[in-house]
């Protein structure tokens, strides 16, 4: 059934929504008994489940057992996001004329005004944890010149993800092209929880609501962009993939060992004697300056400490932790790991090779997502600038580049650029003063340097 047949059918609103919810792709659920949130949130790990790992019942009531959680799944999400967005995603424009140069400037200002770098960080976290993310671009009526030209529209973008209670339902045709994008969400309206369902196509936007009880259409408006204003991206597994069992094993090992430590680490004073010895009647140290104990001739008294296999536990946990990061091709940037041995700058760069390959593996869907976003913003820009710019907007080539994060040495980079430039300067004097940041007035400092140089020429020192 095509999207037109679904939306124009004689069925009820509930039937249309049910048809739009038919999902043809396999994406893990975020909530539910087997939802990803149970792996992502350490408070929902098995070691925190009192049915599987109950507290101890004794004569005094309940004695809580040790529960140690490791937030490694969330750390893996942050690590992957940092590798992708630590160096901001870059849009490279290739204009062929002056009009296209203007368009490139306008597009970049639109992205910058929407704080696209922060938006990318949020979207990557949503993708790598929740496996789905959708960004809706929309326009609000407001006169301004923030983009370098007068406009009555201001562009905004908003992210949707199952991590925040949103349900995403993309609809594809038999060729794999998206023909509709729907999102279901709930909002509180006057102390009442109301469900909403929005459907976006290239020509139409329909919103259904349960404000009055049953599903009914509350908005039905045309979309003049001739393009779906939503960008959708998904992955079949979370970024931590099938390593949650490793994390759970670390938590069990540490928690069980914590119980033994708490039970056996208190000081134990042992008296070895064949006869009964009285003890425990000592007065407070504030009332007596010494204590006298009497034992049989062959008796002795001493503190006994518990000898536990600490090294075995440490080895086990460290090996599991290393296995976690190795399987995911992610770097372990903890201070302990990075400070274990002194490494040169070049050696530290080598630590990122595996992670950089991981970013390359993930960059396919990300670049496709960003390319579609550029095309959507282009469509909005055509509406804002009018038909006179339409041909140049379509003709402007924009390439999205993702640079994996790595440790860089600015001196090495400058030396390489100087060598490639034949030893000639690569930035102006004004730019170098500005980048240094010591001067409050760059122009004034530059002028003083020029005047000083002129003075040195006409008044040379002997």
N, C-alpha and C positions, 0 to 999 in steps of 0.2 A: 504494500500500500504506500503510495507517494505521500509527501507532506501535504500537498494540496487536497488529496482525498481525505486525509485525517482531519484537517482543519475545517474543510467545507462539508463534512459529512453531516447527516441529520441526527447523529447520536448525541447523547448528553455530554455535558462538560466532563463528567467523571469518566465516560468512555473514551473521550478524546485524550484525556490526561493519561489513562491507562495505556493507550496506544503509543503515546510519546515516551512512556517510561520503558518501552521495550529496548533493552540494552543489548547491542550485538557484540560488544567488547567485554573481555573478562578482566575486571578490576577488583582487587581485594576490598572487602568491606572495612570501613573504619570502626564502626560500632558493632555491637552484637557479641555473642559468645566467643566467636573466633575472630573478632575484629582486631585490626592493627593497633588500636589504642591500647590493648592489653599488653602488647609488646613494647610500645613506645613509652607508655607511662609507667615508671618504676613502682608506683604505689599499687599497680595492678598485677605485678609479677607473682608467680606461684609462692615465693617465699613470704609474701604478705597475706596469703590466703590462710585464714585461721582454720578453715575446714581441712586443708591439706597439712597444715603445720600449726597445730593448736598450742595454746599456752599450757603451762603445767598447772595442774590442780593439786594443791596440798592443803594441810590443815589450816594455813593462814588465808586461804582463798586461792586466787590466781597469781601465778608467778609468770610474768611475761618472758618469753624466750627471745633470744637475740635474733633480730631480723636486719640483715645487711643487704641493701640494694645497690646495684651498679647501673648507672644511667648511660650505658654504652650505646644503646640504640639512638637515643637523642643526640649523643655526641657524634655518632656516625653521620647523622643528618646535617649537623652543624659543620662538620669537617668537609663534607661534599659540597655544601653551599659555599663555604669559604674558598674552596679550590676553584669553583666556577666563577664566583663573583668577587673574590678578593682583588683581582684586577678587573675593574668594571667592564661589562660587555660593551663592545664598541661598534658603532655603525659607521661604515666607510662609504662616503658618497662619491660618485663619479659623474659630476655634471659635465655636460658637453657645450653649454652656452651660459650666458649671463642669467637668463631666466631660470635655468635649472640650478644655478648657484643660489639664487634667492630661495627657491623651493627647499634646497638642502638646509639652508639657514633656518627657515620656518619650521621644518620637520624637527630639527634638533632642539629648537627652543620649546616646541610642544612637549617633547620627551623630557627635557630638563625641568620644565615647569611642573610636570607631573612626578618629579623626583623618581625617575625611572630606575636609578640604581638601587634605591631602597625597595621599590616595587619588585625588582628582580630578586633581591634577597628573600623577600617574603614568599614569592612564587616558588623559588627553588626549595625552600623549607617545606612548603605545602606539597610539592611534587615528590620529593625524596622521602617524606614521611607518610602522607596520605595517598600517594600514587595518582592523584588527580588535582588539577587546578584549572579554573576558567577565569579569564579576565574580560570584563565588559567595559567597552569604551562607549561613552555617551557625551552628549553636548548639553550645556545649560545656557540659557539666554543671558548674556552679560556683555556689555560693550567694554572693550579694552584694546590695548595695543601691546600686550605682553609678548606676542609672538613676532613682533616686528612689523605688523600691519594692523590696520583698523579692522575689527571684527565684532560681530554681534553675538558670537558663540564662543564658549569656553569649553575645552575638552577636559573630561575627567575619566579616570579608570578605577575599577573596583574589582577586587579578587574574590572568588568564591572557592570554597574547598570543603570536603567532608569533615575536615578537622574542626570546622566551626559550625557544624550542623547543617550544611548545605548538601543537597543531593543533586548530582550532575547527570544529565541524560543527553548525550550527543546522539544524533540520528544521521546515519550515513546511507548513501545510495549503493547500488550494486557495484559501482566503480570505486568505492571508498571515499568519495567526496562528502563532506558534511553538508547536509541540506537543512538542518535545524539544530538548535542548541537550546535545551530547556534546563531550568534550575528550580528546585523546590526548596522552600525555606519557611520558617515560622517566625512570627513577630508578635510582640505583645501590643495589643491595641485596646486601651481603656480597660485594663485588668482582664483582658480576654486574650487567650492564645489563638492567633489566626494563622491559618496555613495559606501560603501563596505558591503559585506555579506560573513561571514566566516561560514563554516560548518565543524564540527569536529565529526568524528566517531572513532571507535576503530582501524580502519586500514587506514583512509584516511582524508586528509584535503584539502578542496577546497575553494578558495577565488574568489568571483565574484566582478566586479567593473564596474562603469559607466564612467570610464575615457574617453572613446571614444564615449559616448552618450548612447548606449544601454548596457544592462547587458551582460557581457562576462566573462568567466573564465580567470583569470590572474595567478592563481597558482593551481596546482593539484599534491600533493605530498603524499607519503605513510607515515603512522604513525607506527613505529616499536614497540611501547609500547604494542600493542594489548589491549589498554585501552584508553577510551576517556580522554584526558588530561585536561578536564574541570570539575569543581565541581560546582553544581548548588543548590540553596536553595531558597525557597519562603514561604510566609505565606499569608493567604487569606485576612487579614486586616492589616492596620498599627498598630503600638503599641498603639496609642491613641484611636483606635477603634471608638466608636460612641460618643465621648465626645466633638466634635468640637462645637456642639450647646451650650454647657455650656460655652466654651471660647468666642463664639460670644456674648452671653448674658452679660458676664462680660464686654466686650468691649463696647457694646451698653450702658450699665448702666454708665460706667465711662465717656464715650464720651458725652452723653447727660447731665450728671451732670456738666461736664466741661463747657458746653455752659452756663448753669445757673450761675455758679460761675463767669465766665468772665463777664457776663452781670450785675450781681447784687452785686459783692463783692467790687466795688469801693466805697469810702466814700461818703455818701449822707448827706449834711447839710440842715436841714429843719427849716424854720421859721414859727411859728404858730402866726398869728396876724390877726385882723379884718381889719386893715388899710394897705395901701400899704407902704412897707418898701423898701428903697433903699439900695442895697448892691452890692458888686462886684467891687467897685471903689478903693479898697485899693491899696496903693503904694507898691513898692518892699520893702522887709524887709531890704535891704541895704540903703534905703533912709529915713525910718522912724523907730523909736524905739518902737512905740506902735500904736494900731488901736482902734478907738472909734466907737461903734455901738449903735444906738438909736432905741428902739422898744416901742410900746405902753405899757401902764401899765400892761395890762393883756396878753401881748404877750410873747413868749419865742422862743429861738433858740437852737437847739441841733443836734448832729450827730445821724442818724438812721442807724442801721445795719440790714442786712437781716438775719432773723432767718430761717435756713434751717435744714432739717432732716438729719444731718450727720451720726448719729448713725444707722439709718435705712439703709442707703446706705452701710455703712461699714459692717453691719451684712449681708446684701444681697450678697455682693461681697465675703466676707470670706466664707459664706456657699457654694457658687458656687465653689470656689477654693477648699475647702475641699472635696466637692463631686467629683470634677475632679480627685484628687489623690486617693480618696477612691475607686472609681470605677475601676481604673487602677491598684490597689494594689501596688502603687509606693509611696515611702517615700517623704515627703516634707522636703527637707534639707535646706530650707531657714534659714538665720540667725535669723530672727524674730521668726520663729516657734521653732527652737532649743534652743533659749535663753529665752523662756517664763517661763520655770520652771527648777529648778535645779534637774538634774537626775543623779543617780549613773551610773557607767559604766555598771553594769548588767541591769539596767533599760533601758539604751540606746540600749543595744543589743536587748531587746524585741521589740523595734520599727522596727526592720528589719525582723521580723518573716513573715509578710505578703509579703514583697518583696522577701524573700528567697523562699517562696512557688511559687511566680510568676516566678522566675528563673527556678525552677524545672519544671514548666509547659512548659516553652519555650525551655528547654534543649534538648528535644527529637530530634527536627529537627537539632539543632546545633551540637549535638554529631554525628548524622548520617552524617552531612556535613563534620565534622572534620575527622571522620573515613575514609570516601571516599578519603579525601585529603591525609591521611597517605598512603593509598594503591596506589595512583597515584605516590607519591614521592618514594615509594618502587619500583615501576616499573622503574622509571628513575634510581634509584640506581643500579638495576640489569643490566641495560645497561652500566652504568659507571664502575661497578666492574667486570662484566663478569659472565660467567656461573658458576664459582667456588663458588660464593656466593649466587647463585639463591635460592638454597634449604633453606639456613639459613635465607635469607631475607623473604621468604614466611612463614617460621615457626615462626619467631619472633612475639610474641603477644604484641600489643600496645593498651593500654587503655587510652582513652581521658577523662579527668576529668574536670568538670566545678564547681568551688567553688563560691557560691554567696558571694558577698562582705558583710562584716559585721565589726563592730567595735570590735577590739580584744585588749586584755590586755596581753602583753608579760609576765608579772609576773605570771598571772594565767596559761598561757600555760606552762611556765617553771616549775611551781609547779606541774602541772598535769604530765608532762613528768618525773620529778624526782620521783614522787610517783610511777609511772608505772615502773620505772627503779630501784626500790628498794633503792633510795637515792644515787645511784652512779652517777658520772658526765655524762652528755649527750653530751658534746662537749669537744674538747681538749683545752689546755691552749693557744695554738697558734691560734686556731679559735676564741677564746674569745677576744684575743688582736686584731685580724684582724677585727672583727665585731665592736669593740669599736671605732676604727678609729683614736685614738689619736697618734699612733705611725707612723712615716714615714718609719721606717724599722722594720718590724715585727720580722724578724729573729734576728736582733741585739738586740731588746728589750727582746726577749725570752732568748737569750744567757746571757744578763746582769742579768736577774732574776735568772737564774740557778747559775751563778757565785756568786751572792749575797747570795743565799741559802747555797751554799757550805761554803762561808765565815762565815755565821752565825753559821754553825755547828761546825767549828773548832775554832771559836773565839766567844764563847757565851758571852752575856752581863751579868754582875753581878747585 
